Amino acid sequence: MDDRNLSRKTLQRSGCCVMETVSPPILSVHNLNVSTSGRQILRNVHLDIVPNQVFGIIGPSGAGKSTLLKCINRLSDLVPELRVTGDVLFHQQSVYAPRQSPDDLRTRIGMLFQQPVVFPGSIYQNVIFGIRRQGVVRRRDWPEVAERSLREASLWEEVKNRLGHSASKLSVGQQQRLCLARTLASDPEVILMDEPTSALDPKSTHAIEELMTELKQRHTLVLVTHNILQARRVADWIGCICIADGAGELMETACCDHLLDQPRCQAVAEYLRHAQ
């Protein structure tokens, strides 16, 4: 049986990884190719992501890591010049199926960006922005959802007495956790994270990393990071995208420690030699 059709659970014991077959992967990328204006960005990407883990994606700048995330929840649709072929399966169903609503998909597969995207208005209005627009939560339940999301993002105690204050007054680290709370309000199954701590100080970075460990109990996280130490701290499984013949290719996937300590691919080893 093709192990790409099976989910994999990683157990780390004494530095070793043991593979266990569990359920089908929550996300599968099949032969994904992305190009723009005749230039190839990603080439022949195949990838499976297991539920309830942090899947790290590393690689040099310009290799297409952020583009891969955008293809997973179809934010790539918003870039008209991008041409995407291949497929992405979410619960074994194509995200590019004709009947698949991109808005519904992005509710189930949320995204946290490199820079906090805070909307004009209050902290409370920012948290409920998505569920208010989607109309999937009754108005009377908004306060309850806002509190739950802020608690899950470890921000409730810091802002509970000033929910009506401007979100722009928060620190950058608090703004990023506010954006996470807004994503969590829709109760996504998957959260894509595109270098979510690159603009944060060490204390805020630590807070976000601790949240990742907690959030994977209920969600699946896909983390793009240039910080190899961060990948080692939080990722269960990892994939490395490197540039080959001008386009990003997924060179290797493995248990995080195995890939970082004993890469099989020469391109991955070379990247890690300069990145660490």
N, C-alpha and C positions, 0 to 999 in steps of 0.2 A: 504494500500500500504506500502511495506517495505521502511522505511525511509533511509535505506542504499543505495537505488537506487536513492535518490534525493540529490541534493546539498543543503547545508545549509548556510544561511547568518546570521551572528551574529550581533545583535545590542545591544550595551551596554548603558543602561540608568539607572542612579542612582544605579550602581552596579549590575543591573539585565541583563540577557541575554534573548533576544527574538529570537526565531527560525523562519525563513521565508524560505519557499520552493522557490527555484529559478530554476536553471538548473541542469542537471546531473553533478556529481562530475568530476573533471578533472582527478583525480587519485583514484583508488579503489584497495585495497589489500584484497584478499579473501583467507582465510585459508592458509596463508603462513607459511611454516615450513622450517627451515634451519638447517642442521646438517653437521658435519665434523668429520670424523674418528670415527663414532659411537656416537659422543657427540652432543646433541641437543643444538642449539644456540637460535633459535626462535621457538615458538610453537603457532600454530593456531591464527595468527595475522589477524584481520579484521579491515579495516580502510578506511574511505572516506575522501578525501581532496577537499575542495571547491576552485574554481578558485579565483584568485586575493585576497589572504589572506596570512598571515604568519601562518603556522601551526607549532607549536613547539612540539618537542619530548624531553621529559626529562626522567630521570631514572638513576639508579646507574651504575657505570662502569662495563663493562662486560655483560650488559643485552642484547646487540645485536642491539643497536640503529644505529651504523654505518653500520652494516650488512644490516639492513633494507633499508637504503638509497641505498646501492650498488645493492640491488635486484630491486629497482625501475627503475634504468637505466641500469641494467644488467652489471654493473662493477663486479658483483659476478661471471660472466662468466670467468673472468681473474684469479679466484682462483679455480684451478682444483679440490681441495679436497672438495669444498662446494657442498652439495646436496640440491637443492631447489625444493620444491613441493608447490602446490597451484598456485595462479595466481596474477598478477598485471595488472590492466586495465588502459590504458591511453586513454582518450576519448572513453571509453567503448570497446576498442580493446586490446587484450592481448599483452603485450610487449614480451611475449615468443612465439608468433605465428611463425611458420616456415619461413614465408616470411618477418618477421620483421628484418631489418638490425640493429645490435647493434650500428653501427657508426651513422646511421641516428637517432636512438632513442636518443643517447647521444648528438646529436645536438639540439634536441627539449627539452631534459631534461638535462641541464648542471649541473655541480657540482663544488663547492668551498670547498677546503679541510682545515684541521686544520692548516697546515703549508703552506705558499705560495710556489707554484711550479713554479719557474721562470726558463725559458729555457735560455741557452747561446745565446747571441745576444742582439740586441737593444730593446728598449722599443717598438718601432713600430713593429719589427719582432715578439715580444711576442704577441702583440694584434692580429695580423693577422694570427697567427700560425694555428688556427683551420680552418678559412675560406679558407686559402691557401691550406691546406691539403684536405679539403672537395671538393673544386672546385665549390662551389655553388654561389660564388660571383665573378663577372668579375674583372680582375686585375685592370682595371682603376678605379673601385669603392672602392678598398681597402683603400685609404687614407680617403675617406668620412666615411666609416664604422669604421675605427680606431678612427677618431675624435668623431663620435657619441657615440661609446662605452666608450671612455675615459671620455667624458662629463657625460654620464649616471652613470659612476663610480666615479664621482666628482674628477677626476685626471687630466683632460685636462689642466687646468690653471697652474698646478704645473709642467707639463712635455712638454708643447706644443713647447717650444724652444729647447728641447733636445731629440727629438724622436729617434735620431740616437745614443744616448748614451747607454751604457750597462745597462740593466735592473737590474743587480746585484748591481749597485751603489745606488739604491733606498733604502729607509728605509723599515723595515719589514712591517709597516702599508701601505706604498705606494705599496709595492710588492703585498700585499693581494688585494688592489684595482686594481692593474694591472691584477691580475689573474681573478678578477671579470669582468674587461673590456674584457678580452680575451673570457670569457664565454658569455658575452653579445653580442659580435661581431656576434655570430651565431643566435642571436635573439631567444633564447629558450623561450618556454612557461612556463617551470618550472625550478627553480634553487634549487638544493639541497645544503644545507650548513651544513657541518660537523664541528661543533665547530669553526666557522671561526674567532672568536676573542680571542681564548684561548691563542694565542701566542703574542697578541698585548697589548700595553700600554693603559691606560684609554682614552687618546685622540683619538687614532686610533680606539678603540672599539666604542666610541661614534660616530665617522664618519661612521663606518659600520652599526651601528644600525639606524642612520638617513637614510642611503641609503635603508635599508630594508623597511622602511615606504614608501619611494618614489617608490621603485621598484615594490611593490605589486600593483601599479596602472596598470602596464602592464604585470606583471609576477605573477606566484604563487610561493611562497617560502616555503620550508620545512626545518626547522631549528632544528638541534640537538644541545642542549646546556646543560651544567651542571650548568650554571649560572641562578638560579631561578629568581633573580632580572631582568636579561636580558629577560627571558621569559615573565615576567610580563610587561616589557616595550614595547616589540615589537610583541608578539604573539597575534593573534586573537582567535585561538582555540588551544588546547593543548592535547597531549596524553602522558600518563606515562607508560613506560615499566619497569616492575619489574621482578626479578628472582623468579620463583616458580618451585620447584622440579628440579632445575639445569638448567632451560632454561628461556629465556626472554618471557614474556607474556604481551600483551597490557592490562593493568588492567582497565584503565578508559580514556575516552575522554570527554572533556567538554569545554565550554567557559573558557578562561584562568583564569579569576578572580574566577570563581566558583570552578574550580578544585583546584586552589592554596589555596583558603580560606575555602572551604567546601567540601573536597574530600569525596566521598561516600565509596571508597574502603579502607580497613584497611591497606593494603600494601602500597598504595599511601600515606596515612596519615603518616605512619611510615617513609617512605622515606623522605617526606617533613620535618618532624620533625628534621631530622639529616642534611638535605641539606641546610636549610635556616639559 
